[in-house]
Amino acid sequence: MVKAMNSTENEGGSGTTFFGDRTVPLGEKQGLVRDVFRSVAGRYDLMNDLMSAGAHRLWKREMIDWLAPKPGAVHLDVAGGTGDIAFRVNARLAGEGQVIVCDLSENMVLEGRARGWDRGILKDIEWLVGDAEALPLKPSSVDSYTIAFGIRNVTHIEKVLADAARVLKPGGRFMCLEFSPEQAPGLDRLYEIYSFSVIPWLGGLVAGDRDSYRYLVESIRRFPPPEKFAGMIRAAGFGGVNWRPLSGGIAALHSAWRV
């Protein structure tokens, strides 16, 4: 099993944090993450296919099914630049609601907006560049919040959760889909070999960027295991916290309510 790091272990020491397995100054991580997603923006969904063997599409469907968006809702998808979650939610709302995408990477947002235009979606989705730790939205302004494969890349997980609670209306829904550092016995060793030997090689072959893909794999083992992350969600002021392991624990889907 890949060793998971808890939230305090996610910091490398006074004034430092981890960028994958590297220790970097706190102020540098956001720029390094932005550089990664500038590099992979055009092949981001392919990256998720490689990292999940295509299963991320099923996981996202399960997240939207569990979310069950209601007509008239205002939905926020954070770190959702290419629009994969946003398009799914928008389809469920069927023109009766609003979807907002906010991503740190302008390149990811541009990629998602272009995909929206290709699909003929011109007005139902708003695209913003912004920081998940300090979202450019008013308090109590959205009915639901999703973040998929994004929260492990932030500098301060606690700040992201606190700002999610700030922008959600009372009774609003929070959902997070993320790779997990803990897998079922037997699968854990196989997935570790695949992650550290195959994925970076494929990243170099397909996207010409081995280093970015290695960082994304390393970031998984720095993320808290599901039970610990659920505790962090509760500590941020959420209630009804629940989670589901997916595909033998390769990923986990968390759900909570703003109280």
C-alpha positions in Angstrom: 0.0 0.0 0.0 1.2 3.5 -0.8 1.8 5.4 2.4 -0.6 8.3 2.8 0.4 11.6 4.3 -1.9 13.4 6.6 -2.7 17.1 6.5 0.2 18.1 8.7 2.6 15.8 6.8 1.5 17.6 3.7 3.7 20.4 4.9 7.4 19.8 4.5 8.3 22.0 7.5 8.1 25.7 8.5 7.3 27.7 5.4 7.4 24.7 3.1 5.1 22.2 1.5 5.2 19.2 -0.8 4.9 19.4 -4.5 4.7 15.7 -5.2 7.7 14.3 -3.4 9.6 17.6 -3.6 9.8 20.0 -0.7 9.1 23.6 -1.9 8.4 27.0 -0.3 4.7 27.5 0.4 4.6 30.5 -2.0 5.9 28.5 -4.9 3.5 25.5 -5.0 0.6 27.3 -6.7 2.8 28.5 -9.6 4.3 25.0 -10.0 0.8 23.5 -10.1 -0.3 26.1 -12.6 2.7 25.1 -14.8 1.7 21.5 -14.7 -1.8 22.2 -15.9 -0.6 24.6 -18.5 1.4 21.7 -19.9 -1.4 19.1 -19.7 -4.5 21.2 -20.4 -4.9 19.9 -24.0 -4.7 16.3 -22.9 -6.2 16.5 -19.4 -9.0 14.0 -20.0 -6.5 11.7 -21.6 -4.4 12.0 -18.5 -7.3 10.9 -16.3 -7.9 8.0 -18.7 -4.3 7.0 -18.2 -4.4 7.4 -14.4 -7.6 5.5 -13.9 -7.6 3.1 -16.9 -10.7 4.9 -18.1 -12.6 4.4 -14.9 -12.8 8.1 -14.1 -15.8 8.4 -16.5 -17.8 5.9 -14.5 -16.7 7.6 -11.2 -17.9 11.0 -12.5 -21.2 9.5 -13.5 -21.6 8.1 -10.0 -20.8 11.5 -8.5 -23.4 13.2 -10.6 -26.0 10.5 -9.8 -25.3 10.9 -6.1 -25.4 14.7 -6.4 -28.8 14.5 -8.3 -28.8 18.2 -9.5 -32.2 19.9 -9.2 -33.6 22.3 -11.8 -33.0 25.9 -10.8 -29.8 25.1 -8.9 -26.6 27.2 -9.0 -23.8 24.7 -9.2 -20.1 25.4 -8.8 -17.4 23.0 -10.1 -13.9 23.9 -8.8 -10.7 22.8 -10.5 -13.0 21.7 -13.4 -11.3 23.6 -16.2 -12.0 21.3 -19.1 -15.6 21.1 -18.3 -16.1 17.4 -17.9 -18.2 17.7 -14.7 -19.8 21.0 -15.7 -21.2 19.5 -19.0 -22.7 16.6 -17.1 -24.3 18.8 -14.5 -25.6 21.2 -17.2 -27.2 18.3 -19.0 -29.0 17.3 -15.8 -30.2 20.8 -15.2 -31.6 20.9 -18.8 -31.4 24.7 -19.1 -33.0 25.3 -15.7 -30.1 26.5 -13.6 -26.6 27.8 -13.8 -23.2 26.1 -13.8 -20.0 27.9 -12.8 -16.5 26.5 -13.4 -13.6 28.0 -11.5 -10.0 26.8 -12.1 -6.6 28.1 -11.2 -5.3 27.5 -14.7 -6.3 29.9 -17.4 -5.2 27.3 -20.0 -7.6 24.8 -18.5 -10.5 27.3 -18.5 -9.8 28.2 -22.2 -9.8 24.5 -23.1 -13.1 24.0 -21.3 -14.8 27.1 -22.8 -13.7 26.0 -26.3 -15.2 22.6 -25.7 -18.4 24.3 -24.5 -18.6 26.3 -27.7 -18.0 23.1 -29.7 -21.1 21.6 -27.9 -23.2 24.7 -28.5 -23.2 25.7 -24.8 -22.8 29.5 -24.9 -24.7 30.8 -21.9 -25.5 28.2 -19.3 -21.9 27.8 -18.0 -19.8 30.6 -16.6 -16.0 30.2 -16.7 -13.8 31.8 -14.1 -10.1 31.8 -13.3 -9.6 31.7 -9.6 -8.1 30.1 -6.5 -10.0 27.4 -4.7 -8.6 28.8 -1.4 -10.3 32.2 -2.0 -13.0 31.8 -4.6 -14.2 34.9 -6.5 -17.8 34.3 -5.3 -20.1 35.8 -2.7 -20.9 33.9 0.5 -23.9 31.6 0.4 -24.2 31.9 -3.4 -24.3 28.3 -4.7 -26.5 25.3 -4.1 -23.9 22.7 -4.8 -20.1 22.4 -5.1 -18.0 19.7 -6.8 -14.3 19.2 -7.1 -12.9 16.3 -9.0 -9.2 15.4 -9.0 -8.3 18.9 -7.9 -8.1 19.1 -4.1 -4.9 17.1 -3.8 -3.1 19.8 -5.8 -3.9 22.7 -3.5 -1.5 24.2 -1.0 -3.9 24.2 2.0 -6.7 21.6 1.9 -8.3 23.2 5.0 -8.6 26.6 3.4 -10.3 25.0 0.3 -12.8 23.3 2.5 -13.5 26.4 4.5 -14.1 28.4 1.4 -16.4 25.7 0.0 -18.4 26.1 3.2 -18.4 29.9 2.8 -19.8 29.9 -0.8 -22.4 27.2 -0.2 -25.9 28.1 0.9 -27.0 26.5 4.2 -28.2 23.0 3.2 -25.9 23.1 0.1 -24.1 20.0 -1.1 -20.4 19.4 -1.2 -18.9 16.5 -3.2 -15.3 15.6 -3.8 -14.0 12.9 -6.2 -10.3 12.2 -5.7 -7.7 9.4 -6.1 -7.0 7.6 -2.9 -3.7 6.5 -1.4 -5.2 3.3 -0.1 -6.4 0.4 -2.2 -7.7 -3.0 -1.5 -5.0 -5.6 -0.5 -3.5 -7.1 -3.6 -4.6 -4.2 -5.8 -2.5 -1.7 -3.9 0.9 -3.1 -5.0 -0.3 -3.5 -8.6 -1.6 0.0 -8.8 1.6 1.4 -7.2 3.7 -0.3 -10.0 1.3 0.9 -12.6 1.3 4.5 -11.2 5.1 4.9 -10.8 6.3 2.9 -13.7 3.7 3.0 -16.4 1.9 6.4 -16.0 5.0 8.6 -16.2 6.2 6.6 -19.2 2.8 7.0 -21.0 2.8 10.7 -20.1 6.2 11.1 -21.8 5.1 9.1 -24.8 1.6 10.5 -25.3 1.9 14.1 -24.0 5.7 14.7 -24.1 5.7 15.5 -20.4 6.9 12.7 -18.1 7.6 15.0 -15.2 4.1 16.4 -14.9 2.6 13.0 -14.9 5.0 11.8 -12.2 4.1 14.8 -10.0 0.4 13.9 -10.4 1.1 10.3 -9.3 3.3 11.5 -6.4 0.5 13.9 -5.3 -1.8 10.9 -4.7 0.3 9.4 -1.9 0.6 12.8 -0.2 -3.2 13.1 0.0 -5.0 12.0 3.2 -6.7 8.6 3.2 -10.5 8.7 3.0 -11.3 8.5 6.7 -8.9 11.3 7.6 -10.1 13.5 4.7 -13.7 12.9 5.9 -12.6 14.2 9.3 -11.2 17.3 7.7 -14.5 17.9 5.9 -16.3 17.7 9.3 -13.8 20.0 10.9 -14.6 22.6 8.2 -18.2 22.7 9.4 -20.0 20.2 7.2 -22.5 17.6 8.4 -23.8 14.4 7.0 -20.3 13.4 5.8 -20.1 10.2 3.9 -17.8 8.5 1.4 -17.6 5.6 -1.0 -14.5 3.7 -2.2 -14.5 3.3 -5.9 -12.8 0.5 -8.0 -11.2 -1.2 -5.0 -10.2 2.1 -3.4 -8.3 3.6 -6.4 -10.5 6.6 -5.8 -13.0 7.8 -3.2 -16.1 9.9 -3.5 -17.0 12.2 -0.6 -20.3 13.8 0.1 -21.3 16.4 2.8 -23.9 19.1 3.5 -23.3 22.7 4.5 -25.0 23.2 8.0 
